[in-house]
Amino acid sequence: MSARITPPATLPVFPIRGCILLPGEALPLNVFEPRYLNMIDDVMAGEGWLGMVQPRATGPRERPDLEAVGTAGRVATFSETGDGRYLIVVKGVTRFTLAGEAASQTPYRVAHADYTPYPHDAEPAAREAGENERARFLALLRRFFDHAGIEADWPSIERAPLNAITGKVAMACPFDPASKQALLEARDLPERQRLLTGMMAAALDEAGSHSGGRQDRLH
């Protein structure tokens, strides 16, 4: 990881259940809760770093337990609406493990972040799938999007590298929080692609069993 993008040892955290940020991907957020407006003010007054992490279903309602792995990112774009909300886009840089929480007087939480388990997150993905693997993945993705009622710009998807498609689909698709966390924590890109393929196929299999048969329609 180069010095220019070395994230800080402590990070303000934005806990959103069912939402993950992957390294290299962009996450648009609509910020309206006062403590997180305060957080973004502080983030923008500094170097733009924050941590995205999922809260667990355990712990106090106002301060739930946090997942062990999140992602450090930087605010890439910022705008304020007429009604006081902030519209931001956070660009993911590297995952971290939560090494405890810092004592803080802020209304938002601050985490100690350990980046050592993820030394290669900030590097460009080196792997690209072969044509047969890519074709199988895109065929499955079409079926899954059709099943889930997700509209997509297929000409753009078909031109994009499978690495980029995997990241965007992992972040955007309506999987449960535990599945999202598994995708985030995947060891590497091939493992994330295998997990994502399995999740989409399982959802289609379940839908097929409820309707009396597999749904194998292609577009």
C-alpha positions as CSV (number, residue, x, y, z in Angstrom):
1,M,0.0,0.0,0.0
2,S,1.6,3.3,-1.0
3,A,2.1,6.1,1.5
4,R,-0.3,8.3,-0.5
5,I,-3.2,6.1,0.4
6,T,-2.2,4.8,3.8
7,P,-5.4,5.0,5.9
8,P,-5.4,6.2,9.6
9,A,-5.1,3.9,12.6
10,T,-8.5,5.1,13.9
11,L,-11.5,5.7,11.8
12,P,-15.0,7.1,12.3
13,V,-17.4,4.3,11.4
14,F,-20.6,4.5,9.5
15,P,-22.5,1.3,10.5
16,I,-25.2,0.3,8.0
17,R,-26.7,-3.2,8.2
18,G,-26.9,-4.9,4.8
19,C,-24.4,-2.5,3.2
20,I,-20.8,-3.3,2.3
21,L,-18.0,-1.4,0.6
22,L,-15.4,-3.3,-1.4
23,P,-11.9,-2.0,-2.2
24,G,-11.9,-0.2,-5.5
25,E,-15.7,0.2,-5.6
26,A,-17.8,3.4,-5.0
27,L,-20.7,3.6,-2.6
28,P,-23.2,6.5,-2.8
29,L,-24.7,7.4,0.5
30,N,-27.6,9.8,1.6
31,V,-26.6,11.1,5.0
32,F,-29.4,12.6,7.1
33,E,-29.1,11.5,10.8
34,P,-27.6,14.3,12.9
35,R,-24.7,12.3,14.4
36,Y,-23.6,11.2,10.9
37,L,-23.9,14.7,9.5
38,N,-21.5,15.6,12.3
39,M,-19.3,12.7,11.3
40,I,-19.1,13.8,7.7
41,D,-18.4,17.4,8.8
42,D,-15.4,16.0,10.7
43,V,-14.4,13.7,7.9
44,M,-14.4,16.5,5.3
45,A,-12.4,18.7,7.7
46,G,-9.7,16.0,7.7
47,E,-8.4,13.8,4.9
48,G,-11.8,12.3,4.0
49,W,-11.4,8.8,5.6
50,L,-14.2,6.8,7.2
51,G,-14.9,3.2,7.8
52,M,-18.0,1.3,6.5
53,V,-18.9,-1.7,8.7
54,Q,-22.1,-3.7,9.3
55,P,-23.7,-3.7,12.7
56,R,-24.7,-7.0,14.1
57,A,-28.2,-7.9,15.4
58,T,-26.7,-8.2,18.9
59,G,-25.9,-5.6,21.5
60,P,-27.9,-2.5,22.6
61,R,-30.1,-0.9,20.0
62,E,-28.3,2.4,20.1
63,R,-24.9,0.8,20.1
64,P,-25.0,-2.6,18.5
65,D,-22.1,-4.9,18.2
66,L,-20.1,-4.5,15.0
67,E,-18.8,-7.0,12.5
68,A,-15.2,-7.9,12.8
69,V,-14.3,-6.7,9.3
70,G,-15.1,-3.4,7.5
71,T,-13.6,-1.3,4.8
72,A,-11.8,2.0,5.0
73,G,-12.7,4.5,2.2
74,R,-12.4,8.1,1.3
75,V,-15.1,10.5,0.4
76,A,-14.7,11.1,-3.3
77,T,-17.7,13.4,-3.9
78,F,-19.7,15.6,-1.5
79,S,-22.8,17.8,-1.9
80,E,-25.4,19.3,0.4
81,T,-29.1,19.3,-0.4
82,G,-31.5,22.2,0.3
83,D,-33.0,20.3,3.2
84,G,-29.7,19.7,5.0
85,R,-28.8,16.2,3.8
86,Y,-25.3,15.2,2.5
87,L,-25.0,13.2,-0.7
88,I,-21.6,11.6,-0.7
89,V,-19.8,8.9,-2.7
90,V,-17.2,6.8,-0.7
91,K,-14.4,5.0,-2.6
92,G,-13.3,1.8,-1.0
93,V,-9.5,1.5,-0.4
94,T,-8.8,-1.5,1.9
95,R,-10.5,-3.8,4.4
96,F,-9.6,-3.8,8.1
97,T,-10.3,-5.9,11.1
98,L,-11.9,-4.1,14.0
99,A,-9.3,-3.9,16.8
100,G,-11.6,-2.3,19.4
101,E,-13.2,1.1,19.7
102,A,-11.5,4.3,20.6
103,A,-12.6,6.5,23.5
104,S,-14.3,9.4,21.8
105,Q,-16.5,12.3,22.8
106,T,-18.1,12.4,19.4
107,P,-21.7,11.3,18.9
108,Y,-20.5,8.7,16.3
109,R,-18.3,5.7,16.9
110,V,-14.5,5.5,16.2
111,A,-12.7,2.3,15.6
112,H,-9.1,1.1,15.9
113,A,-8.4,-0.4,12.5
114,D,-5.9,-3.2,11.8
115,Y,-5.0,-3.3,8.1
116,T,-2.3,-6.0,8.2
117,P,-4.6,-8.9,7.1
118,Y,-5.2,-7.2,3.8
119,P,-1.9,-6.0,2.4
120,H,-3.0,-6.3,-1.3
121,D,-6.5,-4.7,-1.1
122,A,-5.2,-1.4,-2.6
123,E,-3.6,-3.1,-5.6
124,P,-5.5,-3.5,-8.9
125,A,-7.1,-6.9,-9.4
126,A,-4.7,-9.0,-11.5
127,R,-7.1,-11.8,-12.4
128,E,-9.6,-11.8,-15.3
129,A,-11.8,-14.8,-16.1
130,G,-11.6,-16.7,-19.4
131,E,-14.4,-16.4,-21.9
132,N,-16.2,-19.6,-20.9
133,E,-16.2,-18.7,-17.2
134,R,-17.3,-15.1,-18.1
135,A,-20.2,-16.4,-20.3
136,R,-21.4,-18.7,-17.6
137,F,-21.3,-16.0,-15.0
138,L,-23.2,-13.5,-17.2
139,A,-25.9,-16.0,-18.1
140,L,-26.4,-16.8,-14.4
141,L,-26.5,-13.0,-13.6
142,R,-29.2,-12.4,-16.3
143,R,-31.4,-15.1,-14.7
144,F,-30.8,-13.8,-11.2
145,F,-31.5,-10.2,-12.2
146,D,-34.7,-11.3,-13.9
147,H,-35.7,-13.3,-10.8
148,A,-35.0,-10.4,-8.5
149,G,-36.6,-7.7,-10.7
150,I,-33.3,-5.8,-11.1
151,E,-33.0,-3.7,-14.2
152,A,-29.5,-3.5,-15.7
153,D,-27.6,-1.8,-18.5
154,W,-26.6,-5.0,-20.2
155,P,-24.4,-3.5,-23.0
156,S,-22.3,-1.8,-20.3
157,I,-22.1,-4.9,-18.2
158,E,-21.1,-7.1,-21.2
159,R,-18.2,-4.6,-21.9
160,A,-17.0,-4.5,-18.3
161,P,-14.3,-6.7,-16.8
162,L,-15.7,-9.6,-14.7
163,N,-13.7,-8.3,-11.8
164,A,-15.6,-5.0,-11.8
165,I,-19.0,-6.8,-12.3
166,T,-18.3,-9.0,-9.4
167,G,-17.7,-6.1,-7.0
168,K,-20.7,-4.1,-8.1
169,V,-23.1,-7.1,-8.0
170,A,-21.8,-8.2,-4.5
171,M,-22.5,-4.7,-3.1
172,A,-25.8,-4.0,-4.9
173,C,-27.7,-7.3,-4.9
174,P,-30.3,-8.0,-2.2
175,F,-28.6,-10.6,-0.2
176,D,-29.0,-10.9,3.6
177,P,-26.4,-9.2,5.9
178,A,-24.6,-12.4,6.7
179,S,-24.1,-13.2,3.0
180,K,-23.0,-9.6,2.3
181,Q,-20.4,-10.0,5.1
182,A,-19.2,-13.3,3.6
183,L,-18.7,-11.6,0.3
184,L,-16.7,-8.8,2.0
185,E,-14.5,-11.2,3.9
186,A,-13.8,-13.4,0.9
187,R,-10.0,-14.2,0.8
188,D,-9.6,-13.0,-2.8
189,L,-11.4,-12.2,-6.0
190,P,-11.8,-15.8,-7.2
191,E,-13.3,-16.8,-3.8
192,R,-15.7,-13.8,-4.0
193,Q,-16.7,-14.8,-7.5
194,R,-17.4,-18.4,-6.3
195,L,-19.4,-17.2,-3.3
196,L,-21.4,-14.9,-5.5
197,T,-22.1,-17.5,-8.1
198,G,-23.3,-19.9,-5.3
199,M,-25.6,-17.4,-3.8
200,M,-27.3,-16.5,-7.0
201,A,-27.7,-20.1,-8.0
202,A,-29.1,-21.0,-4.6
203,A,-31.7,-18.1,-4.8
204,L,-32.7,-19.4,-8.3
205,D,-33.0,-23.0,-7.0
206,E,-35.1,-21.9,-4.1
207,A,-37.4,-19.9,-6.4
208,G,-37.6,-22.9,-8.8
209,S,-38.6,-25.3,-5.9
210,H,-41.4,-22.9,-4.8
211,S,-42.8,-22.7,-8.4
212,G,-42.5,-26.5,-9.0
213,G,-39.4,-26.5,-11.2
214,R,-36.1,-24.8,-12.1
215,Q,-36.3,-21.5,-13.9
216,D,-33.7,-21.8,-16.7
217,R,-34.9,-19.1,-19.0
218,L,-32.2,-17.0,-20.6
219,H,-32.6,-13.6,-22.4
